[in-house]
Amino acid sequence: MTSNRKRKAFARFVRDHQGSLRSFVRMLGVHPDSVDDIAQETFLVAFKELDRFDDERDFGKWLRGIARNLTRNELRKHARRGRILDEALTDHLLAEAEADENASGYEEFDFCALRDCLEQLPEKSRTLISRRYADEWKAPFLADQFEMSATAVRLALMRIRGQLKTCIEKRLAHEI
């Protein structure tokens, strides 16, 4: 492929995939201020490797794989840059994204709504949710860590899930 054709094809790929890639990167737990940086880095890597891309493959899936690898690198550099909101949660979301990659049609918008709603929670609520679902800590252990009873932890998690559900439903209703 000539250099000019390569650039034109790549420009079309960027137009077609930039929104979904940014949503995917956001869903992985990347700090909102750094989503565009990671997406741009993903496109730069893709451009450099475009000659190696097999036209029979799904370009979006290939981009998501590059974005996952770049996000994994950010986890390693987390202390220096702070692009990741919560290391444990992002690690969990990366694992989920890899498991879901073969399942077609994930709803990127729902992930973005969840991520935005999580960010609106108070710090203690975000930490409680992260420890429960990303770190898989059980209620008795959480109770010790947060100086609460196990019942209070379960009730708090139930309330937080309710808040998240309401927030997500509102966001999805406004987008329709």
C-alpha positions in Angstrom: 0.0 0.0 0.0 1.4 3.4 -0.9 2.1 5.9 1.8 -0.7 8.2 0.7 -3.3 5.4 0.5 -2.1 4.2 3.9 -2.8 7.6 5.4 -6.2 7.9 3.8 -7.2 4.4 5.0 -5.9 5.1 8.4 -7.8 8.5 8.6 -11.0 6.6 7.8 -10.2 4.0 10.5 -9.7 6.8 13.0 -13.0 8.5 12.1 -14.8 5.2 12.3 -13.3 4.0 15.6 -12.3 7.0 17.7 -15.6 7.3 19.7 -15.8 3.6 20.5 -12.1 3.4 21.3 -12.3 6.4 23.7 -15.4 4.7 25.4 -13.4 1.5 25.7 -10.4 3.2 27.2 -12.7 5.1 29.6 -14.3 1.8 30.6 -10.9 0.4 31.5 -10.6 2.9 34.4 -8.3 5.4 32.8 -8.6 8.9 34.4 -10.9 11.1 32.3 -8.1 13.6 31.7 -6.0 10.9 30.1 -8.5 9.0 28.0 -7.6 11.1 24.9 -3.9 10.5 25.5 -4.3 6.7 25.7 -6.6 6.7 22.6 -4.1 8.8 20.7 -1.2 6.5 21.7 -3.3 3.6 20.6 -3.8 5.1 17.2 -0.1 5.9 16.9 0.9 2.3 17.7 -1.7 1.1 15.2 -0.4 3.5 12.5 3.1 2.2 13.0 1.9 -1.4 12.8 -0.6 -0.9 10.1 1.4 -2.8 7.5 1.2 -5.8 9.8 -2.6 -5.6 10.2 -4.5 -8.3 8.4 -7.5 -6.8 6.5 -9.5 -9.9 7.3 -9.4 -9.1 11.0 -11.7 -6.7 13.0 -9.9 -3.4 13.2 -11.8 -2.3 16.3 -10.9 -5.5 18.2 -7.2 -4.9 17.2 -7.4 -1.3 18.5 -8.9 -2.5 21.8 -6.1 -5.0 22.2 -3.5 -2.2 21.7 -5.5 0.0 24.2 -5.5 -2.9 26.8 -1.8 -3.3 26.5 -1.2 0.4 26.8 -3.4 0.6 29.9 -1.6 -2.4 31.4 1.6 -0.4 30.9 0.0 2.6 32.7 -0.7 0.3 35.6 3.0 -0.4 35.9 3.8 3.4 35.7 0.8 4.4 37.9 2.9 6.0 40.7 4.6 8.3 38.2 1.7 9.6 36.1 -1.6 8.9 37.9 -3.7 8.2 34.8 -5.5 5.3 36.4 -8.3 6.1 38.8 -8.0 2.9 40.9 -5.4 0.3 40.2 -7.3 -2.7 41.5 -10.5 -1.7 39.8 -8.7 -1.1 36.5 -6.9 -4.4 36.8 -10.3 -6.1 37.3 -11.9 -4.2 34.4 -9.0 -5.2 32.1 -9.6 -8.8 33.0 -13.3 -8.4 32.3 -12.6 -6.7 29.0 -10.4 -9.5 27.9 -13.0 -12.1 28.9 -15.7 -10.1 27.1 -13.7 -9.4 24.0 -14.9 -12.6 22.3 -18.5 -11.8 23.2 -19.7 -9.4 20.5 -21.8 -6.3 21.0 -20.8 -5.0 24.4 -22.5 -1.8 25.3 -19.8 0.8 25.5 -22.2 3.5 26.5 -23.3 1.5 29.6 -19.7 1.2 30.7 -19.2 4.9 30.3 -22.3 5.7 32.3 -21.2 3.3 35.1 -17.7 4.9 35.1 -19.2 8.4 35.3 -21.6 7.4 38.1 -18.8 5.7 40.0 -16.8 8.9 39.9 -19.7 10.8 41.4 -19.8 8.6 44.5 -18.1 9.8 47.7 -14.5 8.4 48.1 -15.5 6.0 50.9 -18.3 4.5 48.7 -16.0 4.2 45.7 -13.4 2.5 47.9 -16.0 0.1 49.4 -17.3 -0.8 45.9 -13.8 -1.3 44.6 -12.7 -3.5 47.5 -15.9 -5.6 47.3 -16.1 -6.1 43.5 -12.6 -5.6 42.2 -10.6 -7.0 45.1 -13.4 -9.5 46.0 -13.2 -8.8 49.7 -16.1 -10.3 51.6 -18.4 -8.3 54.0 -16.7 -9.5 57.2 -13.3 -8.5 56.0 -14.6 -5.1 54.7 -16.3 -4.6 58.1 -13.0 -4.9 59.8 -11.3 -2.6 57.4 -14.0 0.1 57.5 -14.8 -0.3 61.2 -18.4 -1.3 60.5 -20.5 -4.4 61.1 -20.8 -6.9 58.3 -24.5 -6.0 58.2 -23.7 -2.3 57.8 -21.3 -3.1 55.0 -24.0 -5.2 53.2 -26.5 -2.4 53.6 -24.1 0.3 52.5 -23.3 -1.8 49.4 -27.0 -2.3 48.7 -27.5 1.5 48.9 -24.5 2.2 46.7 -25.7 -0.2 44.1 -29.1 1.5 44.2 -27.5 4.9 43.7 -25.4 3.6 40.8 -28.5 2.0 39.2 -30.5 5.2 39.5 -27.6 7.3 38.1 -27.0 4.9 35.1 -30.7 4.8 34.3 -30.9 8.6 34.3 -27.9 8.9 32.1 -29.2 6.3 29.6 -32.6 8.0 29.6 -31.1 11.3 28.7 -29.1 9.9 25.8 -32.0 8.2 24.1 
